Amino acid sequence: MADYKILFTGSVCSGKTTAIRSLSEIETVDTDAKVSDSVIRRKQRTTIAMDYGVLELNENAKLHLYGTPGQERFRFMWQLMMSDLVADAEALILLVDNTRTDPFKDIRFYVDEFRDYLVKRRLVIAVTHADVRANPDYNYYMNQLKRMGLFTTVMFIDARDPADVLKLVKEVVGRREREVDWAALAAKLADNSTVPEAVAIPDQIVNNDAAKPVSLIDAAVNTRGISGAMHLGADRKVISSNVGSMQSQALLKAMVNLVSALEQKAAFLGKIDNFMLCGEEQETLSVFVEEEQALGLSSDKGLSLTVVKQQASDLLQWSRNDND
Amino acid sequence: MIELLEAVDELDFIEGCCLMQADQVLSSTFPASRRHHETIAKKAFTYVFTNASKLRSTHDEAHLEIGEKRVSGFKLEGSQILICLSSKQTNVVNVRNNVRELYNGLQQQAQMA
């Protein structure tokens, strides 16, 4: 019996757990926990260690499906998986959430993180949530990836649809496993589908308040260690804010003014990413800048600056949803 | 505080540093090719620490990431500001801890002398 392994990775909410559940014939092994950071914007629970599922391709071939946790703070698990559990995997499937503000930032990040791992195996990019946001489209992905020097397969999938996810498997092992009846396999897995049309959604879920989208500001303050947030537009004017302290609010505005001035006068030095102000007895104030928006945060002085940066990056990656 | 400047400049990940007081550079090890970073950092940190003082805040450390670089400003005693240049890839906590450790060490030495 041939045993194949595939590793799924990608940002939080990109569909890793869902894709594995779509394909697995066993009850998947999930290690999810209640969300305690910026991810609350998208879901209430998240994978903290790994996902695992199994699919029998035919009598002679079995596929083991592994999924990494999406959050960067669990990257030690990525290393652990790469060096041990999935050291012999056939391919890395990078799931890319098309609703993120800049999906290519995610691609660059994950390709960089898994660079050594990819030397000996295939990379397949699977774009998800295209039903929510169609653009960037396939051609745009191909052009951008070419510019990045990445010549790889790109497929648009719905992680909830087993037949769709199965296409990824066929792409990876199809040439070596010519005896697999892919159509029959898709039919066998049809019950795993969680595409809305295929399942009856109970009223209590439809009416569940927890399912309502969480605003950027609410998501920020639901994040451990963050006490206030200020969302700014492309013109660096405040869109919304819930920074409680007048002192912090005034200082954040001064920081934003400074950043705006530097963006005009010091553009030749490069793009400003962030500006952080710290003090031993004060909460940390930070401004994170993108072309179309900026985010000001006040956070606990004990919260690591690296964690604050990660949280801000995630919050900004989903913030375009506010305008949809 | 020139000793602090020299000690910080010895750190592998610091590409240049300068000590300033009241808008004036007292001493600098910034390479000539990074003078623009020094100028921007001087203005930015003077502005933000002045604002912090006006608002009676005790914030005394700032980090600005611009292009591929990071400039970090540390407000010292006597309203001096130490500015350090590092790569954006360098862990910011590493920069902070090393500068603080060297500063505290030098202060202890001064007290004992």
Chai-1 contact restraints between the chains, C-beta under 6 A:
chainA,res_idxA,chainB,res_idxB,connection_type,confidence,min_distance_angstrom,max_distance_angstrom,comment,restraint_id
A,Q247,B,L55,contact,1.0,0.0,6.0,A-B,restraint_1
A,Q247,B,S57,contact,1.0,0.0,6.0,A-B,restraint_2
A,A250,B,L55,contact,1.0,0.0,6.0,A-B,restraint_3
A,L251,B,L55,contact,1.0,0.0,6.0,A-B,restraint_4
A,A254,B,N51,contact,1.0,0.0,6.0,A-B,restraint_5
A,L258,B,A44,contact,1.0,0.0,6.0,A-B,restraint_6
A,L258,B,Y47,contact,1.0,0.0,6.0,A-B,restraint_7
A,A266,B,I40,contact,1.0,0.0,6.0,A-B,restraint_8
A,L269,B,H36,contact,1.0,0.0,6.0,A-B,restraint_9
A,L269,B,I66,contact,1.0,0.0,6.0,A-B,restraint_10
A,L269,B,G67,contact,1.0,0.0,6.0,A-B,restraint_11
A,G270,B,I66,contact,1.0,0.0,6.0,A-B,restraint_12
A,G270,B,G67,contact,1.0,0.0,6.0,A-B,restraint_13
A,I272,B,I66,contact,1.0,0.0,6.0,A-B,restraint_14
A,D273,B,E65,contact,1.0,0.0,6.0,A-B,restraint_15
A,N274,B,E65,contact,1.0,0.0,6.0,A-B,restraint_16
A,F275,B,L64,contact,1.0,0.0,6.0,A-B,restraint_17
A,M276,B,H63,contact,1.0,0.0,6.0,A-B,restraint_18
A,L277,B,H59,contact,1.0,0.0,6.0,A-B,restraint_19
A,L277,B,A62,contact,1.0,0.0,6.0,A-B,restraint_20
A,C278,B,E61,contact,1.0,0.0,6.0,A-B,restraint_21
A,G279,B,T58,contact,1.0,0.0,6.0,A-B,restraint_22
A,G279,B,H59,contact,1.0,0.0,6.0,A-B,restraint_23
A,G279,B,D60,contact,1.0,0.0,6.0,A-B,restraint_24
A,E281,B,T58,contact,1.0,0.0,6.0,A-B,restraint_25
A,Q282,B,S57,contact,1.0,0.0,6.0,A-B,restraint_26
A,Q282,B,T58,contact,1.0,0.0,6.0,A-B,restraint_27
A,Q282,B,H59,contact,1.0,0.0,6.0,A-B,restraint_28
A,L305,B,V92,contact,1.0,0.0,6.0,A-B,restraint_29
